């Protein structure tokens, strides 16, 4: 499937219901058992910023880690790291490059 950015409005809806639990208003039942969530996010409101999303309990953080490698001229990539960086690129789509949503979700039950 093609990679596409995550709508920030969905994160806003989730955070407006924190802390999550069985009595959280209008939250899908799966989220009531959510313990932790973390990972990289490509948000639709920024195609240059690589974001880090972290959730645990009532704490929810979205932090900018820097730019996606696809935004930088290849001459600015660290010497010797081209192959490792290129492995994250979507094959055949230089516009998407290494942009992705890679979030781990941990729940109970």
Phi and psi restraints in degrees (range 20) as a CNS / XPLOR table:
assign (resid 1 and name C) (resid 2 and name N)
       (resid 2 and name CA) (resid 2 and name C) 1.0 -69.5 20.0 2
assign (resid 2 and name N) (resid 2 and name CA)
       (resid 2 and name C) (resid 3 and name N) 1.0 150.0 20.0 2
assign (resid 2 and name C) (resid 3 and name N)
       (resid 3 and name CA) (resid 3 and name C) 1.0 -82.9 20.0 2
assign (resid 3 and name N) (resid 3 and name CA)
       (resid 3 and name C) (resid 4 and name N) 1.0 142.0 20.0 2
assign (resid 3 and name C) (resid 4 and name N)
       (resid 4 and name CA) (resid 4 and name C) 1.0 -147.9 20.0 2
assign (resid 4 and name N) (resid 4 and name CA)
       (resid 4 and name C) (resid 5 and name N) 1.0 155.5 20.0 2
assign (resid 4 and name C) (resid 5 and name N)
       (resid 5 and name CA) (resid 5 and name C) 1.0 -70.0 20.0 2
assign (resid 5 and name N) (resid 5 and name CA)
       (resid 5 and name C) (resid 6 and name N) 1.0 155.3 20.0 2
assign (resid 5 and name C) (resid 6 and name N)
       (resid 6 and name CA) (resid 6 and name C) 1.0 -89.2 20.0 2
assign (resid 6 and name N) (resid 6 and name CA)
       (resid 6 and name C) (resid 7 and name N) 1.0 133.1 20.0 2
assign (resid 6 and name C) (resid 7 and name N)
       (resid 7 and name CA) (resid 7 and name C) 1.0 -69.1 20.0 2
assign (resid 7 and name N) (resid 7 and name CA)
       (resid 7 and name C) (resid 8 and name N) 1.0 121.6 20.0 2
assign (resid 7 and name C) (resid 8 and name N)
       (resid 8 and name CA) (resid 8 and name C) 1.0 -59.5 20.0 2
assign (resid 8 and name N) (resid 8 and name CA)
       (resid 8 and name C) (resid 9 and name N) 1.0 -26.9 20.0 2
assign (resid 8 and name C) (resid 9 and name N)
       (resid 9 and name CA) (resid 9 and name C) 1.0 -62.1 20.0 2
assign (resid 9 and name N) (resid 9 and name CA)
       (resid 9 and name C) (resid 10 and name N) 1.0 -29.9 20.0 2
assign (resid 9 and name C) (resid 10 and name N)
       (resid 10 and name CA) (resid 10 and name C) 1.0 -68.8 20.0 2
assign (resid 10 and name N) (resid 10 and name CA)
       (resid 10 and name C) (resid 11 and name N) 1.0 -38.3 20.0 2
assign (resid 10 and name C) (resid 11 and name N)
       (resid 11 and name CA) (resid 11 and name C) 1.0 -65.7 20.0 2
assign (resid 11 and name N) (resid 11 and name CA)
       (resid 11 and name C) (resid 12 and name N) 1.0 -39.6 20.0 2
assign (resid 11 and name C) (resid 12 and name N)
       (resid 12 and name CA) (resid 12 and name C) 1.0 -62.4 20.0 2
assign (resid 12 and name N) (resid 12 and name CA)
       (resid 12 and name C) (resid 13 and name N) 1.0 -42.2 20.0 2
assign (resid 12 and name C) (resid 13 and name N)
       (resid 13 and name CA) (resid 13 and name C) 1.0 -61.7 20.0 2
assign (resid 13 and name N) (resid 13 and name CA)
       (resid 13 and name C) (resid 14 and name N) 1.0 -41.3 20.0 2
assign (resid 13 and name C) (resid 14 and name N)
       (resid 14 and name CA) (resid 14 and name C) 1.0 -66.6 20.0 2
assign (resid 14 and name N) (resid 14 and name CA)
       (resid 14 and name C) (resid 15 and name N) 1.0 -46.8 20.0 2
assign (resid 14 and name C) (resid 15 and name N)
       (resid 15 and name CA) (resid 15 and name C) 1.0 -67.1 20.0 2
assign (resid 15 and name N) (resid 15 and name CA)
       (resid 15 and name C) (resid 16 and name N) 1.0 -27.5 20.0 2
assign (resid 15 and name C) (resid 16 and name N)
       (resid 16 and name CA) (resid 16 and name C) 1.0 -68.7 20.0 2
assign (resid 16 and name N) (resid 16 and name CA)
       (resid 16 and name C) (resid 17 and name N) 1.0 -12.7 20.0 2
assign (resid 16 and name C) (resid 17 and name N)
       (resid 17 and name CA) (resid 17 and name C) 1.0 -106.2 20.0 2
assign (resid 17 and name N) (resid 17 and name CA)
       (resid 17 and name C) (resid 18 and name N) 1.0 9.9 20.0 2
assign (resid 17 and name C) (resid 18 and name N)
       (resid 18 and name CA) (resid 18 and name C) 1.0 -74.2 20.0 2
assign (resid 18 and name N) (resid 18 and name CA)
       (resid 18 and name C) (resid 19 and name N) 1.0 150.5 20.0 2
assign (resid 18 and name C) (resid 19 and name N)
       (resid 19 and name CA) (resid 19 and name C) 1.0 -73.3 20.0 2
assign (resid 19 and name N) (resid 19 and name CA)
       (resid 19 and name C) (resid 20 and name N) 1.0 149.3 20.0 2
assign (resid 19 and name C) (resid 20 and name N)
       (resid 20 and name CA) (resid 20 and name C) 1.0 -82.1 20.0 2
assign (resid 20 and name N) (resid 20 and name CA)
       (resid 20 and name C) (resid 21 and name N) 1.0 148.0 20.0 2
assign (resid 20 and name C) (resid 21 and name N)
       (resid 21 and name CA) (resid 21 and name C) 1.0 -179.0 20.0 2
assign (resid 21 and name N) (resid 21 and name CA)
       (resid 21 and name C) (resid 22 and name N) 1.0 -179.7 20.0 2
assign (resid 21 and name C) (resid 22 and name N)
       (resid 22 and name CA) (resid 22 and name C) 1.0 -58.0 20.0 2
assign (resid 22 and name N) (resid 22 and name CA)
       (resid 22 and name C) (resid 23 and name N) 1.0 -27.5 20.0 2
assign (resid 22 and name C) (resid 23 and name N)
       (resid 23 and name CA) (resid 23 and name C) 1.0 -98.6 20.0 2
assign (resid 23 and name N) (resid 23 and name CA)
       (resid 23 and name C) (resid 24 and name N) 1.0 8.2 20.0 2
assign (resid 23 and name C) (resid 24 and name N)
       (resid 24 and name CA) (resid 24 and name C) 1.0 -63.8 20.0 2
assign (resid 24 and name N) (resid 24 and name CA)
       (resid 24 and name C) (resid 25 and name N) 1.0 134.0 20.0 2
assign (resid 24 and name C) (resid 25 and name N)
       (resid 25 and name CA) (resid 25 and name C) 1.0 -67.8 20.0 2
assign (resid 25 and name N) (resid 25 and name CA)
       (resid 25 and name C) (resid 26 and name N) 1.0 134.0 20.0 2
assign (resid 25 and name C) (resid 26 and name N)
       (resid 26 and name CA) (resid 26 and name C) 1.0 43.0 20.0 2
assign (resid 26 and name N) (resid 26 and name CA)
       (resid 26 and name C) (resid 27 and name N) 1.0 47.2 20.0 2
assign (resid 26 and name C) (resid 27 and name N)
       (resid 27 and name CA) (resid 27 and name C) 1.0 -110.5 20.0 2
assign (resid 27 and name N) (resid 27 and name CA)
       (resid 27 and name C) (resid 28 and name N) 1.0 136.9 20.0 2
assign (resid 27 and name C) (resid 28 and name N)
       (resid 28 and name CA) (resid 28 and name C) 1.0 -54.5 20.0 2
assign (resid 28 and name N) (resid 28 and name CA)
       (resid 28 and name C) (resid 29 and name N) 1.0 138.9 20.0 2
assign (resid 28 and name C) (resid 29 and name N)
       (resid 29 and name CA) (resid 29 and name C) 1.0 -51.8 20.0 2
assign (resid 29 and name N) (resid 29 and name CA)
       (resid 29 and name C) (resid 30 and name N) 1.0 -31.7 20.0 2
assign (resid 29 and name C) (resid 30 and name N)
       (resid 30 and name CA) (resid 30 and name C) 1.0 -61.5 20.0 2
assign (resid 30 and name N) (resid 30 and name CA)
       (resid 30 and name C) (resid 31 and name N) 1.0 -33.9 20.0 2
assign (resid 30 and name C) (resid 31 and name N)
       (resid 31 and name CA) (resid 31 and name C) 1.0 -72.6 20.0 2
assign (resid 31 and name N) (resid 31 and name CA)
       (resid 31 and name C) (resid 32 and name N) 1.0 -21.4 20.0 2
assign (resid 31 and name C) (resid 32 and name N)
       (resid 32 and name CA) (resid 32 and name C) 1.0 -68.1 20.0 2
assign (resid 32 and name N) (resid 32 and name CA)
       (resid 32 and name C) (resid 33 and name N) 1.0 -15.1 20.0 2
assign (resid 32 and name C) (resid 33 and name N)
       (resid 33 and name CA) (resid 33 and name C) 1.0 -108.3 20.0 2
assign (resid 33 and name N) (resid 33 and name CA)
       (resid 33 and name C) (resid 34 and name N) 1.0 10.3 20.0 2
assign (resid 33 and name C) (resid 34 and name N)
       (resid 34 and name CA) (resid 34 and name C) 1.0 -73.1 20.0 2
assign (resid 34 and name N) (resid 34 and name CA)
       (resid 34 and name C) (resid 35 and name N) 1.0 128.0 20.0 2
assign (resid 34 and name C) (resid 35 and name N)
       (resid 35 and name CA) (resid 35 and name C) 1.0 -104.1 20.0 2
assign (resid 35 and name N) (resid 35 and name CA)
       (resid 35 and name C) (resid 36 and name N) 1.0 -41.9 20.0 2
assign (resid 35 and name C) (resid 36 and name N)
       (resid 36 and name CA) (resid 36 and name C) 1.0 -154.7 20.0 2
assign (resid 36 and name N) (resid 36 and name CA)
       (resid 36 and name C) (resid 37 and name N) 1.0 149.2 20.0 2
assign (resid 36 and name C) (resid 37 and name N)
       (resid 37 and name CA) (resid 37 and name C) 1.0 -149.2 20.0 2
assign (resid 37 and name N) (resid 37 and name CA)
       (resid 37 and name C) (resid 38 and name N) 1.0 135.2 20.0 2
assign (resid 37 and name C) (resid 38 and name N)
       (resid 38 and name CA) (resid 38 and name C) 1.0 -159.1 20.0 2
assign (resid 38 and name N) (resid 38 and name CA)
       (resid 38 and name C) (resid 39 and name N) 1.0 154.5 20.0 2
assign (resid 38 and name C) (resid 39 and name N)
       (resid 39 and name CA) (resid 39 and name C) 1.0 152.5 20.0 2
assign (resid 39 and name N) (resid 39 and name CA)
       (resid 39 and name C) (resid 40 and name N) 1.0 -171.8 20.0 2
assign (resid 39 and name C) (resid 40 and name N)
       (resid 40 and name CA) (resid 40 and name C) 1.0 -88.5 20.0 2
assign (resid 40 and name N) (resid 40 and name CA)
       (resid 40 and name C) (resid 41 and name N) 1.0 145.2 20.0 2
assign (resid 40 and name C) (resid 41 and name N)
       (resid 41 and name CA) (resid 41 and name C) 1.0 -138.1 20.0 2
assign (resid 41 and name N) (resid 41 and name CA)
       (resid 41 and name C) (resid 42 and name N) 1.0 139.1 20.0 2
assign (resid 41 and name C) (resid 42 and name N)
       (resid 42 and name CA) (resid 42 and name C) 1.0 -106.0 20.0 2
assign (resid 42 and name N) (resid 42 and name CA)
       (resid 42 and name C) (resid 43 and name N) 1.0 105.5 20.0 2
assign (resid 42 and name C) (resid 43 and name N)
       (resid 43 and name CA) (resid 43 and name C) 1.0 -91.6 20.0 2
assign (resid 43 and name N) (resid 43 and name CA)
       (resid 43 and name C) (resid 44 and name N) 1.0 142.9 20.0 2
assign (resid 43 and name C) (resid 44 and name N)
       (resid 44 and name CA) (resid 44 and name C) 1.0 -65.2 20.0 2
assign (resid 44 and name N) (resid 44 and name CA)
       (resid 44 and name C) (resid 45 and name N) 1.0 -17.8 20.0 2
assign (resid 44 and name C) (resid 45 and name N)
       (resid 45 and name CA) (resid 45 and name C) 1.0 -89.5 20.0 2
assign (resid 45 and name N) (resid 45 and name CA)
       (resid 45 and name C) (resid 46 and name N) 1.0 0.7 20.0 2
assign (resid 45 and name C) (resid 46 and name N)
       (resid 46 and name CA) (resid 46 and name C) 1.0 -152.7 20.0 2
assign (resid 46 and name N) (resid 46 and name CA)
       (resid 46 and name C) (resid 47 and name N) 1.0 117.3 20.0 2
assign (resid 46 and name C) (resid 47 and name N)
       (resid 47 and name CA) (resid 47 and name C) 1.0 -95.0 20.0 2
assign (resid 47 and name N) (resid 47 and name CA)
       (resid 47 and name C) (resid 48 and name N) 1.0 1.4 20.0 2
assign (resid 47 and name C) (resid 48 and name N)
       (resid 48 and name CA) (resid 48 and name C) 1.0 -107.2 20.0 2
assign (resid 48 and name N) (resid 48 and name CA)
       (resid 48 and name C) (resid 49 and name N) 1.0 -29.9 20.0 2
assign (resid 48 and name C) (resid 49 and name N)
       (resid 49 and name CA) (resid 49 and name C) 1.0 -88.9 20.0 2
assign (resid 49 and name N) (resid 49 and name CA)
       (resid 49 and name C) (resid 50 and name N) 1.0 124.5 20.0 2
assign (resid 49 and name C) (resid 50 and name N)
       (resid 50 and name CA) (resid 50 and name C) 1.0 -86.3 20.0 2
assign (resid 50 and name N) (resid 50 and name CA)
       (resid 50 and name C) (resid 51 and name N) 1.0 117.8 20.0 2
assign (resid 50 and name C) (resid 51 and name N)
       (resid 51 and name CA) (resid 51 and name C) 1.0 -103.1 20.0 2
assign (resid 51 and name N) (resid 51 and name CA)
       (resid 51 and name C) (resid 52 and name N) 1.0 151.3 20.0 2
assign (resid 51 and name C) (resid 52 and name N)
       (resid 52 and name CA) (resid 52 and name C) 1.0 -116.8 20.0 2
assign (resid 52 and name N) (resid 52 and name CA)
       (resid 52 and name C) (resid 53 and name N) 1.0 125.6 20.0 2
assign (resid 52 and name C) (resid 53 and name N)
       (resid 53 and name CA) (resid 53 and name C) 1.0 -109.5 20.0 2
assign (resid 53 and name N) (resid 53 and name CA)
       (resid 53 and name C) (resid 54 and name N) 1.0 132.5 20.0 2
assign (resid 53 and name C) (resid 54 and name N)
       (resid 54 and name CA) (resid 54 and name C) 1.0 -140.7 20.0 2
assign (resid 54 and name N) (resid 54 and name CA)
       (resid 54 and name C) (resid 55 and name N) 1.0 132.5 20.0 2
assign (resid 54 and name C) (resid 55 and name N)
       (resid 55 and name CA) (resid 55 and name C) 1.0 -135.9 20.0 2
assign (resid 55 and name N) (resid 55 and name CA)
       (resid 55 and name C) (resid 56 and name N) 1.0 134.3 20.0 2
assign (resid 55 and name C) (resid 56 and name N)
       (resid 56 and name CA) (resid 56 and name C) 1.0 -158.0 20.0 2
assign (resid 56 and name N) (resid 56 and name CA)
       (resid 56 and name C) (resid 57 and name N) 1.0 123.5 20.0 2
assign (resid 56 and name C) (resid 57 and name N)
       (resid 57 and name CA) (resid 57 and name C) 1.0 61.5 20.0 2
assign (resid 57 and name N) (resid 57 and name CA)
       (resid 57 and name C) (resid 58 and name N) 1.0 -123.9 20.0 2
assign (resid 57 and name C) (resid 58 and name N)
       (resid 58 and name CA) (resid 58 and name C) 1.0 -95.4 20.0 2
assign (resid 58 and name N) (resid 58 and name CA)
       (resid 58 and name C) (resid 59 and name N) 1.0 2.2 20.0 2
assign (resid 58 and name C) (resid 59 and name N)
       (resid 59 and name CA) (resid 59 and name C) 1.0 -95.2 20.0 2
assign (resid 59 and name N) (resid 59 and name CA)
       (resid 59 and name C) (resid 60 and name N) 1.0 128.2 20.0 2
assign (resid 59 and name C) (resid 60 and name N)
       (resid 60 and name CA) (resid 60 and name C) 1.0 -136.4 20.0 2
assign (resid 60 and name N) (resid 60 and name CA)
       (resid 60 and name C) (resid 61 and name N) 1.0 124.8 20.0 2
assign (resid 60 and name C) (resid 61 and name N)
       (resid 61 and name CA) (resid 61 and name C) 1.0 -128.4 20.0 2
assign (resid 61 and name N) (resid 61 and name CA)
       (resid 61 and name C) (resid 62 and name N) 1.0 137.7 20.0 2
assign (resid 61 and name C) (resid 62 and name N)
       (resid 62 and name CA) (resid 62 and name C) 1.0 -126.6 20.0 2
assign (resid 62 and name N) (resid 62 and name CA)
       (resid 62 and name C) (resid 63 and name N) 1.0 118.0 20.0 2
assign (resid 62 and name C) (resid 63 and name N)
       (resid 63 and name CA) (resid 63 and name C) 1.0 -125.8 20.0 2
assign (resid 63 and name N) (resid 63 and name CA)
       (resid 63 and name C) (resid 64 and name N) 1.0 140.3 20.0 2
assign (resid 63 and name C) (resid 64 and name N)
       (resid 64 and name CA) (resid 64 and name C) 1.0 -81.8 20.0 2
assign (resid 64 and name N) (resid 64 and name CA)
       (resid 64 and name C) (resid 65 and name N) 1.0 123.2 20.0 2
assign (resid 64 and name C) (resid 65 and name N)
       (resid 65 and name CA) (resid 65 and name C) 1.0 -89.0 20.0 2
assign (resid 65 and name N) (resid 65 and name CA)
       (resid 65 and name C) (resid 66 and name N) 1.0 -15.7 20.0 2
assign (resid 65 and name C) (resid 66 and name N)
       (resid 66 and name CA) (resid 66 and name C) 1.0 137.7 20.0 2
assign (resid 66 and name N) (resid 66 and name CA)
       (resid 66 and name C) (resid 67 and name N) 1.0 -155.1 20.0 2
assign (resid 66 and name C) (resid 67 and name N)
       (resid 67 and name CA) (resid 67 and name C) 1.0 -97.1 20.0 2
assign (resid 67 and name N) (resid 67 and name CA)
       (resid 67 and name C) (resid 68 and name N) 1.0 152.8 20.0 2
assign (resid 67 and name C) (resid 68 and name N)
       (resid 68 and name CA) (resid 68 and name C) 1.0 -67.7 20.0 2
assign (resid 68 and name N) (resid 68 and name CA)
       (resid 68 and name C) (resid 69 and name N) 1.0 145.6 20.0 2
assign (resid 68 and name C) (resid 69 and name N)
       (resid 69 and name CA) (resid 69 and name C) 1.0 -58.4 20.0 2
assign (resid 69 and name N) (resid 69 and name CA)
       (resid 69 and name C) (resid 70 and name N) 1.0 -32.1 20.0 2
assign (resid 69 and name C) (resid 70 and name N)
       (resid 70 and name CA) (resid 70 and name C) 1.0 -61.3 20.0 2
assign (resid 70 and name N) (resid 70 and name CA)
       (resid 70 and name C) (resid 71 and name N) 1.0 -20.6 20.0 2
assign (resid 70 and name C) (resid 71 and name N)
       (resid 71 and name CA) (resid 71 and name C) 1.0 -83.2 20.0 2
assign (resid 71 and name N) (resid 71 and name CA)
       (resid 71 and name C) (resid 72 and name N) 1.0 -15.0 20.0 2
assign (resid 71 and name C) (resid 72 and name N)
       (resid 72 and name CA) (resid 72 and name C) 1.0 -100.9 20.0 2
assign (resid 72 and name N) (resid 72 and name CA)
       (resid 72 and name C) (resid 73 and name N) 1.0 143.8 20.0 2
assign (resid 72 and name C) (resid 73 and name N)
       (resid 73 and name CA) (resid 73 and name C) 1.0 -60.2 20.0 2
assign (resid 73 and name N) (resid 73 and name CA)
       (resid 73 and name C) (resid 74 and name N) 1.0 137.1 20.0 2
assign (resid 73 and name C) (resid 74 and name N)
       (resid 74 and name CA) (resid 74 and name C) 1.0 -58.7 20.0 2
assign (resid 74 and name N) (resid 74 and name CA)
       (resid 74 and name C) (resid 75 and name N) 1.0 -22.2 20.0 2
assign (resid 74 and name C) (resid 75 and name N)
       (resid 75 and name CA) (resid 75 and name C) 1.0 -67.8 20.0 2
assign (resid 75 and name N) (resid 75 and name CA)
       (resid 75 and name C) (resid 76 and name N) 1.0 -16.5 20.0 2
assign (resid 75 and name C) (resid 76 and name N)
       (resid 76 and name CA) (resid 76 and name C) 1.0 -95.5 20.0 2
assign (resid 76 and name N) (resid 76 and name CA)
       (resid 76 and name C) (resid 77 and name N) 1.0 -4.8 20.0 2
assign (resid 76 and name C) (resid 77 and name N)
       (resid 77 and name CA) (resid 77 and name C) 1.0 -70.2 20.0 2
assign (resid 77 and name N) (resid 77 and name CA)
       (resid 77 and name C) (resid 78 and name N) 1.0 149.0 20.0 2
assign (resid 77 and name C) (resid 78 and name N)
       (resid 78 and name CA) (resid 78 and name C) 1.0 -60.8 20.0 2
assign (resid 78 and name N) (resid 78 and name CA)
       (resid 78 and name C) (resid 79 and name N) 1.0 136.4 20.0 2
assign (resid 78 and name C) (resid 79 and name N)
       (resid 79 and name CA) (resid 79 and name C) 1.0 -59.6 20.0 2
assign (resid 79 and name N) (resid 79 and name CA)
       (resid 79 and name C) (resid 80 and name N) 1.0 132.8 20.0 2
assign (resid 79 and name C) (resid 80 and name N)
       (resid 80 and name CA) (resid 80 and name C) 1.0 85.9 20.0 2
assign (resid 80 and name N) (resid 80 and name CA)
       (resid 80 and name C) (resid 81 and name N) 1.0 -4.5 20.0 2
assign (resid 80 and name C) (resid 81 and name N)
       (resid 81 and name CA) (resid 81 and name C) 1.0 -103.5 20.0 2
assign (resid 81 and name N) (resid 81 and name CA)
       (resid 81 and name C) (resid 82 and name N) 1.0 2.9 20.0 2
assign (resid 81 and name C) (resid 82 and name N)
       (resid 82 and name CA) (resid 82 and name C) 1.0 -57.0 20.0 2
assign (resid 82 and name N) (resid 82 and name CA)
       (resid 82 and name C) (resid 83 and name N) 1.0 -43.1 20.0 2
assign (resid 82 and name C) (resid 83 and name N)
       (resid 83 and name CA) (resid 83 and name C) 1.0 -66.3 20.0 2
assign (resid 83 and name N) (resid 83 and name CA)
       (resid 83 and name C) (resid 84 and name N) 1.0 -43.9 20.0 2
assign (resid 83 and name C) (resid 84 and name N)
       (resid 84 and name CA) (resid 84 and name C) 1.0 -65.4 20.0 2
assign (resid 84 and name N) (resid 84 and name CA)
       (resid 84 and name C) (resid 85 and name N) 1.0 -42.5 20.0 2
assign (resid 84 and name C) (resid 85 and name N)
       (resid 85 and name CA) (resid 85 and name C) 1.0 -66.7 20.0 2
assign (resid 85 and name N) (resid 85 and name CA)
       (resid 85 and name C) (resid 86 and name N) 1.0 -44.8 20.0 2
assign (resid 85 and name C) (resid 86 and name N)
       (resid 86 and name CA) (resid 86 and name C) 1.0 -60.9 20.0 2
assign (resid 86 and name N) (resid 86 and name CA)
       (resid 86 and name C) (resid 87 and name N) 1.0 -25.6 20.0 2
assign (resid 86 and name C) (resid 87 and name N)
       (resid 87 and name CA) (resid 87 and name C) 1.0 -65.4 20.0 2
assign (resid 87 and name N) (resid 87 and name CA)
       (resid 87 and name C) (resid 88 and name N) 1.0 -22.7 20.0 2
assign (resid 87 and name C) (resid 88 and name N)
       (resid 88 and name CA) (resid 88 and name C) 1.0 -86.4 20.0 2
assign (resid 88 and name N) (resid 88 and name CA)
       (resid 88 and name C) (resid 89 and name N) 1.0 -8.1 20.0 2
assign (resid 88 and name C) (resid 89 and name N)
       (resid 89 and name CA) (resid 89 and name C) 1.0 -77.3 20.0 2
assign (resid 89 and name N) (resid 89 and name CA)
       (resid 89 and name C) (resid 90 and name N) 1.0 141.7 20.0 2
assign (resid 89 and name C) (resid 90 and name N)
       (resid 90 and name CA) (resid 90 and name C) 1.0 -72.3 20.0 2
assign (resid 90 and name N) (resid 90 and name CA)
       (resid 90 and name C) (resid 91 and name N) 1.0 120.3 20.0 2
assign (resid 90 and name C) (resid 91 and name N)
       (resid 91 and name CA) (resid 91 and name C) 1.0 -59.4 20.0 2
assign (resid 91 and name N) (resid 91 and name CA)
       (resid 91 and name C) (resid 92 and name N) 1.0 128.2 20.0 2
assign (resid 91 and name C) (resid 92 and name N)
       (resid 92 and name CA) (resid 92 and name C) 1.0 81.7 20.0 2
assign (resid 92 and name N) (resid 92 and name CA)
       (resid 92 and name C) (resid 93 and name N) 1.0 3.8 20.0 2
assign (resid 92 and name C) (resid 93 and name N)
       (resid 93 and name CA) (resid 93 and name C) 1.0 -136.3 20.0 2
assign (resid 93 and name N) (resid 93 and name CA)
       (resid 93 and name C) (resid 94 and name N) 1.0 85.4 20.0 2
assign (resid 93 and name C) (resid 94 and name N)
       (resid 94 and name CA) (resid 94 and name C) 1.0 -66.9 20.0 2
assign (resid 94 and name N) (resid 94 and name CA)
       (resid 94 and name C) (resid 95 and name N) 1.0 -23.9 20.0 2
assign (resid 94 and name C) (resid 95 and name N)
       (resid 95 and name CA) (resid 95 and name C) 1.0 -67.6 20.0 2
assign (resid 95 and name N) (resid 95 and name CA)
       (resid 95 and name C) (resid 96 and name N) 1.0 -37.8 20.0 2
assign (resid 95 and name C) (resid 96 and name N)
       (resid 96 and name CA) (resid 96 and name C) 1.0 -79.2 20.0 2
assign (resid 96 and name N) (resid 96 and name CA)
       (resid 96 and name C) (resid 97 and name N) 1.0 -43.6 20.0 2
assign (resid 96 and name C) (resid 97 and name N)
       (resid 97 and name CA) (resid 97 and name C) 1.0 58.1 20.0 2
assign (resid 97 and name N) (resid 97 and name CA)
       (resid 97 and name C) (resid 98 and name N) 1.0 -124.5 20.0 2
assign (resid 97 and name C) (resid 98 and name N)
       (resid 98 and name CA) (resid 98 and name C) 1.0 -96.4 20.0 2
assign (resid 98 and name N) (resid 98 and name CA)
       (resid 98 and name C) (resid 99 and name N) 1.0 4.7 20.0 2
assign (resid 98 and name C) (resid 99 and name N)
       (resid 99 and name CA) (resid 99 and name C) 1.0 -64.6 20.0 2
assign (resid 99 and name N) (resid 99 and name CA)
       (resid 99 and name C) (resid 100 and name N) 1.0 133.8 20.0 2
assign (resid 99 and name C) (resid 100 and name N)
       (resid 100 and name CA) (resid 100 and name C) 1.0 -166.2 20.0 2
assign (resid 100 and name N) (resid 100 and name CA)
       (resid 100 and name C) (resid 101 and name N) 1.0 167.6 20.0 2
assign (resid 100 and name C) (resid 101 and name N)
       (resid 101 and name CA) (resid 101 and name C) 1.0 -114.7 20.0 2
assign (resid 101 and name N) (resid 101 and name CA)
       (resid 101 and name C) (resid 102 and name N) 1.0 117.3 20.0 2
assign (resid 101 and name C) (resid 102 and name N)
       (resid 102 and name CA) (resid 102 and name C) 1.0 -135.5 20.0 2
assign (resid 102 and name N) (resid 102 and name CA)
       (resid 102 and name C) (resid 103 and name N) 1.0 85.7 20.0 2
assign (resid 102 and name C) (resid 103 and name N)
       (resid 103 and name CA) (resid 103 and name C) 1.0 -120.0 20.0 2
assign (resid 103 and name N) (resid 103 and name CA)
       (resid 103 and name C) (resid 104 and name N) 1.0 129.2 20.0 2
assign (resid 103 and name C) (resid 104 and name N)
       (resid 104 and name CA) (resid 104 and name C) 1.0 -95.4 20.0 2
assign (resid 104 and name N) (resid 104 and name CA)
       (resid 104 and name C) (resid 105 and name N) 1.0 132.1 20.0 2
assign (resid 104 and name C) (resid 105 and name N)
       (resid 105 and name CA) (resid 105 and name C) 1.0 -118.8 20.0 2
assign (resid 105 and name N) (resid 105 and name CA)
       (resid 105 and name C) (resid 106 and name N) 1.0 127.7 20.0 2
assign (resid 105 and name C) (resid 106 and name N)
       (resid 106 and name CA) (resid 106 and name C) 1.0 -119.6 20.0 2
assign (resid 106 and name N) (resid 106 and name CA)
       (resid 106 and name C) (resid 107 and name N) 1.0 127.4 20.0 2
assign (resid 106 and name C) (resid 107 and name N)
       (resid 107 and name CA) (resid 107 and name C) 1.0 -135.3 20.0 2
assign (resid 107 and name N) (resid 107 and name CA)
       (resid 107 and name C) (resid 108 and name N) 1.0 176.8 20.0 2
assign (resid 107 and name C) (resid 108 and name N)
       (resid 108 and name CA) (resid 108 and name C) 1.0 -105.3 20.0 2
assign (resid 108 and name N) (resid 108 and name CA)
       (resid 108 and name C) (resid 109 and name N) 1.0 151.8 20.0 2
